[in-house]
């Protein structure tokens, strides 16, 4: 196996956009490593529409959106390996991978872009009592079975969790003739996008029970029924509210976890809130030359923003290997999230290294109505934007102007807050 | 008679809250939208709601068993299940390319169903 300057771990939306951007930024030595049998990642099973409105100004399905980037990568002549698993990334950026044709091989990369995406939180993370029968799937597994393999997991469905994949699968199973009895969400608000509540649940009269959860699973060989109860503010079931639903399928849509085993092994410093690497303005992790973007960095709702972020990471990786990256100036501004802002990406910035204005992405921890997103440079409030609604299920962003930041050489802290009216 | 209806726009993930004011069932005002698509959505939603239907169709001789498909434009909401019946009867033969018409006129809507992914020959 020949060596490459840039190794991109993962050929999903983040990896494809990062690779294309790195190539256009002047790097001629890029390899994408993908463990699946094709490029495109999870988009291939997301056959619903609604992708690409930001990027292409038209509404595409997942596979169509992926194909645009796959075509670009192929046109640019970027190398890729399918059915290939990265086993290890060493701190010196030696990437160890294996597949059936090449066996185990190592690449001494100069830069690595982490684009591994995320995976679904499993039942084991939930502590649901009851048996462990067949018929319980993560929403994404069911999505793959229905949309790629052509199998229906069942006919009578209960969905736990109101993440977007669960909502999308409620509609998908209904269209294929299943009866989706109920979607139960333990939180008092949905974890999915508002538009998906409307077009996936309301359109088909599927009830969404907020502050409810599954407290029992029946059936020894195959699931027969679940019991759902209301939960109080402490998220504990309330006695007397139990309702039993017969079903042959339980889908779980209870959150996504960035897939960072490789990053951790490499010694990349992690953010405990996002479960993704801590990155600077260049989307560079604590290891110089190792960049991260997409869902491995923090879980996104919108692939368009993944592509945008990945483009930056790819460009910065190219600048790094070509020796064009701006030297560190020594000024380090730390970004903080307070009063409702759970995290920010990036975590810290060096304003002199910004190629452009800085997009700061963040999520909130609760629902806020008619509140303000405020940005403080030190103690000075520089931004105060009113929002009709801010919800944990929808990522927010603010753009900080490069010129503003350069005017403040003494600045060490930026704080984002949600302020009530 | 004046009536007000509140909707959530489904055109994009912004999910704008829309308010449609109707006087004697005529739309007099749409507010809350942040783009023209939102106004169009609100008008359609109170008169003739439409949805793009996406599903899969069986493929013969391809590397995969199913090809994902979509209605080329949105179909009336009330026709969704009729569209699904036609989609479930259809089949395709590899190779399939994005945009290939797999059903000319689904559920008599005049709208075709097209392939939404590439399927190579096995």
Interface residues (C-beta under 8 A of the other chain):
Chain A: X44 X47 X48 X49 X50 X53 X54 X59 X61 X62 X63 X64 X67 X146 X147 X148 X149 X150 X175 X176 X193 X194 X195 X197 X198 X199 X203 X301 X302 X388 X389 X394
Chain B: X7 X8 X9 X10 X11 X12 X13 X15 X17 X51 X52 X53 X54 X55 X56 X58 X64 X65 X66 X68 X70 X77 X80 X81 X84 X98 X116 X117 X118
